[in-house]
Amino acid sequence: MLEAQVSPSGFSLTQWIRQHPFLALVLLVFLFEWIVLVPGAAGEIGLLPFQLPQILGFVAGWGPGLAAAIVVGVLKGKDGIKNLFRRYLIWRVSIGWYLIALFGTAFFILGGIGIHVLLGGAAPSLPAAGITPLDLAFTFLIFIVFGFIGNLEDVAWRGVALPLLQSRHSALRASLIIGVLEGLTHLPYFFVPGDFRNQVGIWFMVFTIAIVILMTWMFNNTRGSLLIVVLYHAAQNGWANLLDTTPPPGPNDLRPFIFAALLMCAAAIAVVGIYGPERLSRKPASEMPQL
């Protein structure tokens, strides 16, 4: 836990964090991510005479977790940090949530490809099509493992930001705020030609906001299980690579991704309609995840 630091002017950093925990979290997440992503993107477009080693991507991935630990440490102390990471141990939930976490993204991507083909588009060549089922399962497992050890975004956005915002706003409004902010953490790579985010443009933000709404729904209905939302995020990255339909650098058809994003939006709208915007859950307010 940070010790209170009072400057000669009377400013206390810990007191400021206690008064503005959400803003402090956001600033720290962007600081810890962009300290790697900004020079990384600048190196790729030639603004720097070198490129950062890819291993530093882990620093950006762990940054949100560090930001979450700092803010929760100030608010709740060491026990609060322990309770935050204990959310990884909330595993006794319906098997349906595991199925959604593991295969939901594959459904959206394959659905987007299907719509694209039905409308006359050529079926894309998928990386998963060229490997055996055993290799496919092993590769997918590797993505899951790396998603758990290399990406702590959900600790910050779902574990801390979401409960903070839901104490004052509806689950839908909280999700929209987080969706925009989480999408903007990737902003440096919007300017890198050939990068996935550069190619899909604004559709990346649409895709991100829809996913955040779905993850809020999952989080609020599984007693705040970080295990489930991190599993979903890791599986999303796995399927995005194994079922990759984005073109190589240069003009090409982005329709499969756009249709997949629209399917995610339809699913998010359905969740809001069925469960209600207030909590995205039928559980009482007293059962919503708290810090």
C-alpha positions in Angstrom: 0.0 0.0 0.0 1.3 3.5 -0.8 2.2 5.6 2.1 0.6 9.0 2.3 2.8 11.6 0.6 2.0 15.2 1.4 3.9 17.8 -0.5 4.8 21.3 1.0 1.7 22.5 -0.9 -0.5 20.0 1.0 -1.1 17.7 -1.9 -1.4 14.0 -0.9 -1.2 11.5 -3.8 -2.9 8.7 -1.8 -5.7 11.1 -0.8 -6.2 12.1 -4.4 -6.4 8.5 -5.5 -9.0 7.8 -2.7 -11.1 10.8 -4.0 -10.7 9.9 -7.7 -10.1 6.2 -7.9 -11.5 5.6 -11.3 -9.6 8.5 -12.9 -6.4 7.3 -11.1 -6.9 3.8 -12.5 -7.4 5.1 -16.0 -4.4 7.3 -15.9 -2.2 4.6 -14.6 -3.5 2.0 -17.1 -2.7 4.4 -20.0 0.7 5.3 -18.5 1.8 1.6 -18.0 0.5 0.5 -21.4 1.6 3.5 -23.5 5.1 3.6 -22.1 5.5 0.5 -24.3 2.9 0.9 -27.0 3.8 4.4 -28.1 7.5 3.8 -28.7 6.6 0.4 -30.1 4.3 1.9 -32.7 6.7 4.8 -33.4 9.5 2.2 -34.1 7.3 0.3 -36.5 6.5 3.4 -38.6 10.2 4.6 -38.6 9.9 7.5 -36.1 12.5 5.8 -34.0 15.8 4.3 -35.2 15.0 1.0 -33.5 12.1 -1.3 -32.7 11.3 -2.5 -29.1 11.8 -6.2 -28.4 8.5 -8.0 -28.6 9.0 -9.4 -25.1 8.2 -5.9 -23.8 4.6 -6.6 -24.8 4.4 -8.4 -21.5 5.1 -5.1 -19.7 2.1 -3.5 -21.5 0.0 -6.6 -20.7 0.9 -6.5 -17.0 0.5 -2.7 -16.7 -3.2 -2.7 -16.1 -2.8 -5.3 -13.3 -0.2 -3.1 -11.6 -2.5 -0.1 -12.0 -5.3 -2.1 -10.4 -3.1 -3.2 -7.5 -2.0 0.4 -6.8 -5.5 1.8 -6.7 -7.0 -1.1 -4.7 -4.0 -1.0 -2.4 -4.7 2.6 -1.6 -8.5 2.1 -1.2 -8.5 -1.3 0.6 -5.0 -2.2 1.6 -3.2 -5.6 1.1 -6.4 -7.5 1.9 -8.2 -5.7 -0.9 -5.5 -6.7 -3.4 -5.7 -10.3 -2.3 -9.5 -10.2 -2.6 -9.2 -8.7 -6.1 -6.9 -11.5 -7.4 -9.0 -14.2 -5.6 -11.6 -13.5 -8.2 -9.5 -15.8 -10.4 -10.6 -18.6 -8.1 -14.4 -18.1 -8.7 -14.8 -21.2 -10.8 -18.1 -22.7 -9.6 -20.4 -21.3 -12.2 -22.7 -22.9 -14.7 -20.9 -24.8 -17.5 -22.8 -22.5 -20.0 -20.5 -19.6 -19.0 -17.4 -21.7 -19.8 -18.9 -22.6 -23.2 -19.6 -19.0 -24.0 -16.1 -18.0 -22.8 -14.4 -20.6 -24.9 -16.4 -20.7 -28.1 -18.4 -17.4 -28.2 -15.9 -15.6 -30.3 -15.6 -18.5 -32.7 -19.3 -18.3 -33.3 -19.2 -14.6 -34.1 -16.2 -14.9 -36.4 -17.6 -17.9 -38.3 -21.0 -16.3 -38.4 -19.4 -13.2 -40.0 -17.6 -15.3 -42.6 -20.9 -17.2 -43.3 -22.8 -13.9 -44.0 -19.9 -12.7 -46.1 -20.1 -15.8 -48.3 -23.9 -15.8 -48.5 -23.7 -12.3 -49.9 -21.3 -13.4 -52.6 -17.9 -12.9 -51.0 -15.1 -15.4 -51.5 -14.5 -17.8 -48.5 -11.3 -16.6 -46.8 -8.4 -19.0 -46.2 -8.2 -19.6 -42.4 -5.0 -20.5 -40.6 -6.9 -23.2 -38.6 -7.9 -24.9 -41.9 -4.3 -26.0 -42.5 -3.6 -27.8 -39.2 -4.8 -31.1 -37.7 -7.4 -31.1 -34.9 -4.8 -32.0 -32.3 -2.5 -29.2 -33.4 -5.5 -26.8 -33.4 -6.4 -27.8 -29.8 -2.8 -27.4 -28.7 -2.4 -24.0 -30.4 -5.6 -22.8 -28.9 -4.4 -24.0 -25.4 -1.2 -22.0 -25.9 -3.2 -18.9 -26.6 -5.3 -19.5 -23.4 -2.2 -19.9 -21.3 -0.6 -16.8 -22.6 -3.8 -14.9 -22.2 -3.7 -15.7 -18.5 -0.1 -15.0 -17.8 0.5 -12.1 -20.3 -2.7 -10.0 -20.2 -4.0 -8.4 -17.0 -6.4 -5.9 -18.7 -9.4 -7.6 -17.2 -8.1 -7.2 -13.6 -8.2 -3.4 -14.1 -11.3 -3.0 -16.3 -13.6 -5.7 -15.0 -12.1 -6.2 -11.5 -11.8 -2.6 -10.5 -13.2 -0.1 -13.0 -16.5 -1.9 -13.5 -17.5 -2.1 -9.8 -16.4 1.5 -9.3 -18.6 2.7 -12.1 -21.5 0.5 -11.3 -21.7 2.0 -7.9 -22.8 5.3 -9.6 -24.0 4.2 -13.1 -26.0 1.5 -14.8 -24.1 -1.5 -16.0 -24.7 -0.5 -19.6 -23.4 3.1 -19.1 -20.4 1.7 -17.2 -19.7 -0.7 -20.1 -19.9 2.0 -22.7 -17.4 4.2 -20.8 -15.0 1.3 -20.3 -15.4 0.1 -23.9 -14.3 3.5 -25.3 -11.4 3.8 -22.9 -10.3 0.2 -23.4 -10.4 0.7 -27.1 -8.4 3.9 -26.9 -5.5 2.1 -25.1 -4.8 0.6 -28.5 -4.7 4.0 -30.2 -1.0 4.1 -31.0 -1.4 1.1 -33.4 -4.2 2.8 -35.3 -1.4 4.7 -37.0 0.7 1.7 -38.0 0.0 0.8 -41.7 -0.9 -2.9 -42.1 -1.7 -3.3 -38.4 -5.1 -5.0 -37.7 -6.3 -1.9 -35.9 -5.2 0.4 -38.6 -7.0 -1.7 -41.2 -10.4 -2.1 -39.5 -10.4 1.5 -38.2 -13.6 2.6 -36.3 -14.9 -1.0 -36.5 -12.3 -1.9 -33.9 -14.0 0.4 -31.4 -17.5 -1.0 -32.3 -16.1 -4.5 -31.8 -14.5 -3.5 -28.5 -17.6 -1.8 -27.0 -19.8 -4.8 -27.9 -17.3 -7.2 -26.3 -17.1 -5.1 -23.1 -20.9 -5.2 -22.8 -20.8 -8.9 -23.1 -18.0 -9.3 -20.6 -19.9 -7.1 -18.1 -22.9 -9.4 -18.5 -20.6 -12.4 -17.9 -18.9 -10.8 -14.9 -22.1 -9.6 -13.2 -23.7 -13.1 -13.6 -20.8 -15.1 -12.3 -20.3 -13.4 -9.0 -17.5 -11.3 -10.4 -15.4 -14.1 -11.8 -12.2 -12.9 -13.3 -11.6 -16.5 -14.4 -14.5 -16.4 -16.8 -13.9 -13.0 -18.3 -10.1 -13.6 -18.7 -10.9 -17.0 -20.3 -13.2 -15.3 -22.7 -10.6 -12.6 -23.5 -7.8 -15.3 -24.0 -10.1 -17.4 -26.2 -11.0 -14.3 -28.2 -7.4 -13.7 -29.0 -6.9 -17.4 -29.8 -9.8 -17.5 -32.3 -8.9 -14.1 -33.7 -5.6 -15.7 -34.8 -6.8 -19.2 -35.7 -9.7 -17.8 -37.7 -8.0 -14.7 -38.9 -9.8 -13.1 -41.9 -8.1 -9.7 -41.9 -6.1 -9.1 -45.1 -2.4 -8.6 -45.5 -1.3 -4.9 -45.9 -3.1 -3.3 -48.8 -6.7 -3.0 -49.9 -8.9 -6.1 -49.4 -12.3 -7.1 -48.2 -12.9 -6.5 -44.5 -16.5 -7.6 -44.6 -16.0 -10.9 -42.6 -14.7 -8.8 -39.6 -17.4 -6.2 -40.0 -20.2 -8.8 -40.1 -18.6 -10.5 -37.0 -18.6 -7.1 -35.2 -22.2 -6.6 -36.1 -23.1 -10.0 -34.8 -21.4 -9.1 -31.5 -23.4 -5.9 -31.4 -26.6 -7.8 -32.0 -25.7 -10.1 -29.1 -24.9 -7.1 -26.9 -28.3 -5.5 -27.8 -30.0 -8.8 -27.0 -28.3 -9.0 -23.6 -29.4 -5.5 -22.8 -32.9 -6.2 -23.9 -33.3 -9.5 -22.0 -31.4 -8.6 -18.8 -32.0 -4.9 -18.6 -29.5 -2.0 -18.8 -29.3 -1.4 -15.1 -27.3 -4.5 -14.1 -27.2 -6.7 -17.3 -28.4 -9.3 -14.8 -31.5 -10.5 -13.1 -29.6 -10.7 -9.8 -30.4 -8.1 -7.1 -28.2 -5.1 -6.7 -26.9 -6.6 -3.4 -25.3 -9.4 -5.4 -23.4 -7.2 -7.9 -19.6 -7.5 -7.6 -18.0 -5.0 -5.2 -14.5 -3.9 -4.6 
